[in-house]
């Protein structure tokens, strides 16, 4: 009986050291999306950003944010291989013809999710949003309608 108790104690101590080692040597890394969407003034509708598009420009940075200048048709292509994942810290702005930015209320944005497609041997990643000027609400933010 003493032998079983000793094995159980040793197993418990070993498990404790394993967990402590895991915590110490695998530092917790939180990540954030950190995208800043620049949307043409007056735009309302679907937005799609395509990542890993050959020949497309890299994303410019503004502080810790990637700048995503949405075109008039609601799309943008970038050569950045992958979108960021984690806590959504994105910011949304309408941009007028002179480059002035107006913040968009988050209740006017629906984050639709992500996806991917294959073009030849290249995997293109997508992120989808919707923006409204007339239906801003908590329901719109949650459900897109």
Contact map, one row per residue, 1 for C-alpha under 8 A:
1111100000000000000000000000000000000000000000000000000000000000000000000000000000000000000000000000000000000000000000000000000000000000000000000
1111110000000000000000000000000000000000000000000000000000000000000000000000000000000000000000000000000000000000000000000000000000000000000000000
1111111000000000000000000000000000000000000000000000000000000000000000000000000000000000000000000000000000000000000000000000000000000000000000000
1111111100000000000000000000000000000000000000000000000000000000000000000000000000000000000000000000000000000000000000000000000000000000000000000
1111111110000000000000000000000000000000000000000000000000000000000000000000000000000000000000000000000000000000000000000000000000000000000000000
0111111111000000000000000000000000000000000000000000000000000000000000000000000000000000000000000000000000000000000000000000000000000000000000000
0011111111100000000000000000000000000000000000000000000000000000000000000000000000000000000000000000000000000000000000000000000000000000000000000
0001111111110000000000000000000000000000000000000000000000000000000000000000000000000000000000000000000000000000000000000000000000000000000000000
0000111111111000000000000000000000000000000000000000000000000000000000000000000000000000000000000000000000000000000000000000000000000000000000000
0000011111111100000000000000000000000000000000000000000000000000000000000000000000000000000000000000000000000000000000000000000000000000000000000
0000001111111110000000000000000000000000000000000000000000000000000000000000000000000000000000000000000000000000000000000000000000000000000000000
0000000111111111000000000000000000000000000000000000000000000000000000000000000000000000000000000000000000000000000000000000000000000000000000000
0000000011111111100000000000000000000000000000000000000000000000000000000000000000000000000000000000000000000000000000000000000000000000000000000
0000000001111111110000000000000000000000000000000000000000000000000000000000000000000000000000000000000000000000000000000000000000000000000000000
0000000000111111111000000000000000000000000000000000000000000000000000000000000000000000000000000000000000000000000000000000000000000000000000000
0000000000011111111100000000000000000000000000000000000000000000000000000000000000000000000000000000000000000000000000000000000000000000000000000
0000000000001111111110000000000000000000000000000000000000000000000000000000000000000000000000000000000000000000000000000000000000000000000000000
0000000000000111111111000000000000000000000000000000000000000000000000000000000000000000000000000000000000000000000000000000000000000000000000000
0000000000000011111111100000000000000000000000000000000000000000000000000000000000000000000000000000000000000000000000000000000000000000000000000
0000000000000001111111110000000000000000000000000000000000000000000000000000000000000000000000000000000000000000000000000000000000000000000000000
0000000000000000111111111100000000000000000000000000000000000000000000000000000000000000000000000000000000000000000000000000000000000000000000000
0000000000000000011111111100000000000000000000000000000000000000000000000000000000000000000000000000000000000000000000000000000000000000000000000
0000000000000000001111111111000000000000000000000000000000000000000000000000000000000000000000000000000000000000000000000000000000000000000000000
0000000000000000000111111110000000000000000000000000000000000000000000000000000000000000000000000000000000000000000000000000000000000000000000000
0000000000000000000011111110000000000000000000000000000000000000000000000000000000000000000000000000000000000000000000000000000000000000000000000
0000000000000000000011111111000000000000000000000000000000000000000000000000000000000000000000000000000000000000000000000000000000000000000000000
0000000000000000000000111111100000000000000000000000000000000000000000000000000000000000000000000000000000000000000000000000000000000000000000000
0000000000000000000000100111110000000000000000000000000000000000000000000000000000000000000000000000000000000000000000000000000000000000000000000
0000000000000000000000000011111000000000000000000000000000000000000000000000000000000000000000000000000000000000000000000000000000000000000000000
0000000000000000000000000001111100000000000000000000000000000000000000000000000000000100000000000000000000000000000000000000000000000000000000000
0000000000000000000000000000111110000000000000000000000000000000000000000000000000011110000000000000000000000000000000000000000000000000000000000
0000000000000000000000000000011111000000000000000000000000000000000000000000000000011111100000000000000000000000000000000000000000000000000000000
0000000000000000000000000000001111100000000000000000000000000000000000000000000000111111110000000000000000000000000000000000000000000000000000000
0000000000000000000000000000000111110000000000000000000000000001110000000000000000010001111000000000000000000000000000000000000000000000000000000
0000000000000000000000000000000011111000000000000000000000000000111100000000000000000000111000000000000000000000000000000000000000000000000000000
0000000000000000000000000000000001111100000000000000000000000000111100000000000000000000011110000000000000000000000000000000000000000000000000000
0000000000000000000000000000000000111110000000000000000000000000001111000000000000000000011110000000000000000000000000000000000000000000000000000
0000000000000000000000000000000000011111000000000000000000000000001111000000000000000000000111100000100000000000000000000000000000000000000000000
0000000000000000000000000000000000001111101000000000000000000000000011100100000000000000000111100000000000000000000000000000000000000000000000000
0000000000000000000000000000000000000111111000000000000000000000000001110000000000000000000001110000000000000000000000000000000000000000000000000
0000000000000000000000000000000000000011111000000000000000000000000000000000000000000000000001111000000000000000000000000000000000000000000000000
0000000000000000000000000000000000000001111100000000000000000000000000000000000000000000000001000000000000000000000000000000000000001000000000000
0000000000000000000000000000000000000011111110000000000000000000000000010100000000000000000000000000000000000000000000000000000000111000000000000
0000000000000000000000000000000000000000011111000000000000000000000000000000000000000000000000000000000000000000000000000000000001111000000000000
0000000000000000000000000000000000000000001111100000000000000000000000000100000000000000000000000000000000000000000000000000000001110000000000000
0000000000000000000000000000000000000000000111110000000000000000000000000100000000000000000000000000000000000000000000000000000111100000000000000
0000000000000000000000000000000000000000000011111000000000000000000001000110000000000000000000000000000000000000000000000000000111100000000000000
0000000000000000000000000000000000000000000001111100000000000000000000000111000000000000000000000000000000000000000000000000011110000000000000000
0000000000000000000000000000000000000000000000111110000000000000000000000011110000000000000000000000000000000000000000000000011100000000000000000
0000000000000000000000000000000000000000000000011111100000000000000000000011110000000000000000000000000000000000000000000001111000000000000000000
0000000000000000000000000000000000000000000000001111100000000000000000000000111111100000000000000000000000000000000000000001110000000000000000000
0000000000000000000000000000000000000000000000000111110000000000000000000000011111000000000000000000000000000000000000000111100000000000000000000
0000000000000000000000000000000000000000000000000111111100000000000000000000111110000000000000000000000000000000000000000001000000000000000000000
0000000000000000000000000000000000000000000000000001111100000000000000000000001000000000000000000000000000000000000000000000000000000000000000000
0000000000000000000000000000000000000000000000000000111110000000000000000000001000000000000000000000000000000000000000000000000000000000000000000
0000000000000000000000000000000000000000000000000000111111000000000000000000111000000000000000000000000000000000000000000000000000000000000000000
0000000000000000000000000000000000000000000000000000001111100000000000000000111100000000000000000000000000000000000000000000000000000000000000000
0000000000000000000000000000000000000000000000000000000111110000000000000000011100000000000000000000000000000000000000000000000000000000000000000
0000000000000000000000000000000000000000000000000000000011111000011100000000011100000000000000000000000000000000000000000000000000000000000000000
0000000000000000000000000000000000000000000000000000000001111100011100000000000000000000000000000000000000000000000000000000000000000000000000000
0000000000000000000000000000000000000000000000000000000000111111111000000000000000000000000000000000000000000000000000000000000000000000000000000
0000000000000000000000000000000000000000000000000000000000011111111000000000000000000000000000000000000000000000000000000000000000000000000000000
0000000000000000000000000000000000000000000000000000000000001111100000000000000000000000000000000000000000000000000000000000000000000000000000000
0000000000000000000000000000000001000000000000000000000000001111110000000000000000000000000000000000000000000000000000000000000000000000000000000
0000000000000000000000000000000001110000000000000000000000001111111000000000000000000000000000000000000000000000000000000000000000000000000000000
0000000000000000000000000000000001110000000000000000000000111101111100000000000000000000000000000000000000000000000000000000000000000000000000000
0000000000000000000000000000000000111100000000000000000000111100111110000000000000000000000000000000000000000000000000000000000000000000000000000
0000000000000000000000000000000000111100000000000000000000110000011111000001000000000000000000000000000000000000000000000000000000000000000000000
0000000000000000000000000000000000001110000000000000000000000000001111100001000000000000000000000000000000000000000000000000000000000000000000000
0000000000000000000000000000000000001111000000100000000000000000000111111111000000000000000000000000000000000000000000000000000000000000000000000
0000000000000000000000000000000000000011000000000000000000000000000011111111000000000000000000000000000000000000000000000000000000000000000000000
0000000000000000000000000000000000000001001000000000000000000000000001111110000000000000000000000000000000000000000000000000000000000000000000000
0000000000000000000000000000000000000000000000000000000000000000000001111110000000000000000000000000000000000000000000000000000000000000000000000
0000000000000000000000000000000000000010001011110000000000000000000001111111000000000000000000000000000000000000000000000000000000000000000000000
0000000000000000000000000000000000000000000000111100000000000000000001111111100000000000000000000000000000000000000000000000000000000000000000000
0000000000000000000000000000000000000000000000011100000000000000000111100111110000000000000000000000000000000000000000000000000000000000000000000
0000000000000000000000000000000000000000000000001110100110000000000000000011111000000000000000000000000000000000000000000000000000000000000000000
0000000000000000000000000000000000000000000000001111100111100000000000000001111100000000000000000000000000000000000000000000000000000000000000000
0000000000000000000000000000000000000000000000000011111111100000000000000000111110000000000000000000000000000000000000000000000000000000000000000
0000000000000000000000000000000000000000000000000011100011100000000000000000011111100000000000000000000000000000000000000000000000000000000000000
0000000000000000000000000000000000000000000000000011100000000000000000000000001111100000000000000000000000000000000000000000100000000000000000000
0000000000000000000000000000000000000000000000000011000000000000000000000000000111110000000000000000000000000000000000000000100000000000000000000
0000000000000000000000000000000010000000000000000010000000000000000000000000000111111000000000000000000000000000000000000000101000000000000000000
0000000000000000000000000000001111000000000000000000000000000000000000000000000001111100000000000000000000000000000000000000000000000000000000000
0000000000000000000000000000001110000000000000000000000000000000000000000000000000111111000000000000000000000000000000000000000000000000000000000
0000000000000000000000000000011110000000000000000000000000000000000000000000000000011111000000000000000000000000000000000000000000000000000000000
0000000000000000000000000000001110000000000000000000000000000000000000000000000000001111100000000000000000000000000000000000000000000000000000000
0000000000000000000000000000000111000000000000000000000000000000000000000000000000001111110000000000000000000000000000000000000000000000000000000
0000000000000000000000000000000111100000000000000000000000000000000000000000000000000011111000000000000000000000000000000000000000000000000000000
0000000000000000000000000000000011111000000000000000000000000000000000000000000000000001111100000000000000000000000000000000000000000000000000000
0000000000000000000000000000000001111000000000000000000000000000000000000000000000000000111110000000001000000000000000000000000000000000000000000
0000000000000000000000000000000000011110000000000000000000000000000000000000000000000000011111000000001111000000000000000000000000000000000000000
0000000000000000000000000000000000011110000000000000000000000000000000000000000000000000001111100000111100000000000000000000000000000000000000000
0000000000000000000000000000000000000111110000000000000000000000000000000000000000000000000111110000111100000000000000000000000000000000000000000
0000000000000000000000000000000000000111100000000000000000000000000000000000000000000000000011111111110000000000000000000000000000000000000000000
0000000000000000000000000000000000000001100000000000000000000000000000000000000000000000000001111111100000000000000000000000000000000000000000000
0000000000000000000000000000000000000000100000000000000000000000000000000000000000000000000000111111000000000000000000000000000000000000000000000
0000000000000000000000000000000000000000000000000000000000000000000000000000000000000000000000111111000000000000000000000000000000000000000000000
0000000000000000000000000000000000000000000000000000000000000000000000000000000000000000000000111111100000000000000000000000000000000000000000000
0000000000000000000000000000000000000000000000000000000000000000000000000000000000000000000000111111110000000000000000000000000000000000000000000
0000000000000000000000000000000000000100000000000000000000000000000000000000000000000000000011110011111000000000000000000000000000000000000000000
0000000000000000000000000000000000000000000000000000000000000000000000000000000000000000000011100001111100000000000000000000000000000000000000000
0000000000000000000000000000000000000000000000000000000000000000000000000000000000000000001111000000111110000000000000000000000000000000000000000
0000000000000000000000000000000000000000000000000000000000000000000000000000000000000000000111000000011111011000000000000000000000000000000000000
0000000000000000000000000000000000000000000000000000000000000000000000000000000000000000000100000000001111111000000000000000000000000001000000000
0000000000000000000000000000000000000000000000000000000000000000000000000000000000000000000100000000000111111000000000000000000000000000000010000
0000000000000000000000000000000000000000000000000000000000000000000000000000000000000000000000000000000011111100000000000000000000000001110110000
0000000000000000000000000000000000000000000000000000000000000000000000000000000000000000000000000000000111111100000000000000000000111011100110000
0000000000000000000000000000000000000000000000000000000000000000000000000000000000000000000000000000000111111110000000000000000011110001000110010
0000000000000000000000000000000000000000000000000000000000000000000000000000000000000000000000000000000000111111000000000000000011100000000111110
0000000000000000000000000000000000000000000000000000000000000000000000000000000000000000000000000000000000001111100000000000000111000000000010010
0000000000000000000000000000000000000000000000000000000000000000000000000000000000000000000000000000000000000111110000000000001111000000000000010
0000000000000000000000000000000000000000000000000000000000000000000000000000000000000000000000000000000000000011111000000000001110000000000000000
0000000000000000000000000000000000000000000000000000000000000000000000000000000000000000000000000000000000000001111100000000111100000000000000000
0000000000000000000000000000000000000000000000000000000000000000000000000000000000000000000000000000000000000000111110000000111000000000000000000
0000000000000000000000000000000000000000000000000000000000000000000000000000000000000000000000000000000000000000011111000011110000000000000000000
0000000000000000000000000000000000000000000000000000000000000000000000000000000000000000000000000000000000000000001111100011100000000000000000000
0000000000000000000000000000000000000000000000000000000000000000000000000000000000000000000000000000000000000000000111111111000000000000000000000
0000000000000000000000000000000000000000000000000000000000000000000000000000000000000000000000000000000000000000000011111111000000000000000000000
0000000000000000000000000000000000000000000000000000000000000000000000000000000000000000000000000000000000000000000001111100000000000000000000000
0000000000000000000000000000000000000000000000000000000000000000000000000000000000000000000000000000000000000000000001111110000000000000000000000
0000000000000000000000000000000000000000000000000001000000000000000000000000000000000000000000000000000000000000000001111111000000000000000000000
0000000000000000000000000000000000000000000000000001000000000000000000000000000000000000000000000000000000000000000111101111100000000000000000000
0000000000000000000000000000000000000000000000000111100000000000000000000000000000000000000000000000000000000000000111100111110000000000000000000
0000000000000000000000000000000000000000000000000111000000000000000000000000000011100000000000000000000000000000011110000011111000000000000000000
0000000000000000000000000000000000000000000000011110000000000000000000000000000000000000000000000000000000000000011100000001111100000000000000000
0000000000000000000000000000000000000000000000011100000000000000000000000000000000100000000000000000000000000001111000000000111110000000000000000
0000000000000000000000000000000000000000000001111000000000000000000000000000000000000000000000000000000000000011110000000000011111000000000000000
0000000000000000000000000000000000000000000001110000000000000000000000000000000000000000000000000000000000001111100000000000001111100000000000000
0000000000000000000000000000000000000000000111100000000000000000000000000000000000000000000000000000000000001111000000000000000111110000000000010
0000000000000000000000000000000000000000001111100000000000000000000000000000000000000000000000000000000000011100000000000000000011111000000000000
0000000000000000000000000000000000000000001110000000000000000000000000000000000000000000000000000000000000011000000000000000000001111111000000000
0000000000000000000000000000000000000000011100000000000000000000000000000000000000000000000000000000000000010000000000000000000000111111000000000
0000000000000000000000000000000000000000000000000000000000000000000000000000000000000000000000000000000000000000000000000000000000011111000000000
0000000000000000000000000000000000000000000000000000000000000000000000000000000000000000000000000000000000010000000000000000000000011111100100001
0000000000000000000000000000000000000000000000000000000000000000000000000000000000000000000000000000000010111000000000000000000000011111110110000
0000000000000000000000000000000000000000000000000000000000000000000000000000000000000000000000000000000000110000000000000000000000000011111110000
0000000000000000000000000000000000000000000000000000000000000000000000000000000000000000000000000000000000100000000000000000000000000001111111000
0000000000000000000000000000000000000000000000000000000000000000000000000000000000000000000000000000000000000000000000000000000000000000111111111
0000000000000000000000000000000000000000000000000000000000000000000000000000000000000000000000000000000000111100000000000000000000000011111111111
0000000000000000000000000000000000000000000000000000000000000000000000000000000000000000000000000000000001111110000000000000000000000001111111110
0000000000000000000000000000000000000000000000000000000000000000000000000000000000000000000000000000000000000100000000000000000000000000011111110
0000000000000000000000000000000000000000000000000000000000000000000000000000000000000000000000000000000000000100000000000000000000000000001111111
0000000000000000000000000000000000000000000000000000000000000000000000000000000000000000000000000000000000001111000000000000000001000000001111111
0000000000000000000000000000000000000000000000000000000000000000000000000000000000000000000000000000000000000000000000000000000000000010001100111
